[in-house]
């Protein structure tokens, strides 16, 4: 897939005559291997190979993009030729396309796939013998070439295990949802093993969630999902939200610092370069309780350089400013201290989804189960349910004294916005938020 960059740079040069002009070629090859498991048996296997290329030019948010499904030099010439024609630039000379073999456009087999399969089957046999799960290994190779001749190539491998399994509870068997997203392709880390153990641990059968206003401790790393919705999406440079006009305002307690860290390759949303070829840098979305920077791409960078958050779902999509890994700084409190401070409310360690309406700032978070906290102690199992609130009120209700143990949130994996899906990750300590609305799911 690797394209010859000098020729591409020459082809793109007429499309970027001013320093602020954007002109690049983006090419991606993707291999997705999926295995369906039913009670320890392989029920199906699928392998998807996909490739594509796009050429782009413009200035700021006014851009043109041409997509072709041929991820090679001939495809690049076709895309750039169409772009130059649409931009009234001098056309490229026509050359005969070079013949390529399937081996040149197919990705290599995922290294260690057989070993990873054995590891997964061992974990399932030990913790989840009755299950309906999908194991997916996704490998992408992406290259970005700009009009200036700069080129960046990056590869990424990600693993997802999603579905449901039958688990024991003290009131009979129950079906539980399971989702795990990790860059640990061999499923061999202590964190992954602990996720399977915790998911399958015996529990009391859950009771319905009561509706009403309550305090909540987001534990087990799931506070990263909460802040992903209320800080990461509003912090994307093209987003219009209640935070857009509050630059540098103090909106939360000084103990709260939240960053977006794309370079964290140990988290699901990490990358070495964004989909415009820019090396990313960490951005403090919340700095000691004050609103910090924005997540920018080249089209939305303003007078500053891009922060390296230009991301695409695929080569047919234009890059947009998107979050990557949401990281919350630790405090000093133990879990016992967090429960005592809460006194009465909910203790949630897993969120199964979230959404936000940016114009109003209203958000919703879904949880499959939780624990009721009574008199500072964990009590009944409850759920499933939904948490709702608005950005500014929720930020003001975050209490200082965050948990000291930071955990990765393995259930946070893929984020969809405007139909574009990108991998995201996060890690966080336990966080106490007062006065959120909870209700049971129907």
Steps between C-alpha positions, in 0.01 A plus 500: 500500500787741561488765226792686345484835677706724270264450207194552719645822640557633146146410397357675806719813485273704266214449746686664792644828379454688831633388842147467638384277214435132570586231246566136584443138405372255761513125441382219726503122495295314758475134596229394743491141622187407697427173679156418643503281810206306643565313823864437419443397139590706194169580328639711218809674365515799268791696356443843349770662286437859401709773343442850374660834427394862493654827386402826668563871450364825633546771756348485847164323503444562126638179353461256212553126536519230232483133605603194301498136606842426347771543765807520275687745277244475221223577748695797634545640151129454427396680820747789461412537131130534587583746778716716275230501234241612754740770625579627148866402541718369220402135441738212560635315197332163449718193552421133480410355839755266654371146553510390863461155647250421776794448735593866465158625612415242766612548856726248667338249732459627854811381692425267788139438395510128584661569837245772576216263409629239745526766770144622440358148504678432830349814653153411372519141627609621842265794549222493237432144378150591377522794265418663166799720427673662203879531504633754249860579411533816290825604337529825308793647308466867408719736302469877460700694239481880491578753229819591683632147455456396862377142541388305805417129510352335809361156584263413782356171631192492724299221662133505601300231679126576517179312568326330791557205732315308769633563851420376844322717753379421847142501370556287192674528164485830313605635162765771511632721224874508445719747310877524499717713270877488524820546297632189679463273196595185690258563792781418736515793743394500864245772416329283236499195726351706784225628268383145429518406868302805613234458231433139602517544878189375691256776591169559664220519247441864414200701618331776294669840508299768679420816302613834634793725579800330659873517558720263300854368530633410156759233582695231313623751242151576363530869594693524172171426316326774700769757415524376141141611450506830693855620422648318200210554258445864605878549476512404132575817309196485271257440788256766622404437862437691825879485558591675174481853645661421836870489412720484814193513727504301822225244463608231750702442816876574485581133563358402160737480202392320182721446194467352155813290433523356145858375547391249766531189283418281800142633479249409228484845338875560465691578181846620393372748242153624421328451165649823364855386580538725806683370806247538784546673832311475826233764559373601843125525458467593866801644684456515879128559453539758221406440138813439298584446136302369205556192286592625153580377152659700220170647383397616851834600649438875500829686536675211672636172370275194493504297821503182291135405549396484133341156472313309231275197518639397162652641179162607360444732798653844557703542819321653796632611841430203728604387846728202561586389856325679788730495805400629846773583753497309828418630847579350841177335621447127548183327380385474863541875546306567178209284618494668842491845340217393270299357796193431285489453124633277222837336446550432128797313355382450142324723249369329188447813290454873491379788286488877513294771334766766453267793437324461836777327692271216609660157529392142572702206628382138516615252762429124505532470878601700808517472878287703733699680772332526839660668800833502321502127419433302184158332514250365244572419137280713271452567133494539214438872483576837345674809639415846362613856558647806332867588452540810718291375792679163498845662498403722794379196693830308471652482848866544580688210650517266203600137532867411510482186282481571126352223284464458126140477378498195272131539413575833326595416143322644196342844475259607226441861405323602182530145371879493540627235743846526657669312785516679835627402842545634848608453858383666820489475878173481694307829468207615717228708330197632689145562380473302177168357386466120494216289366446130431510371145168374371 
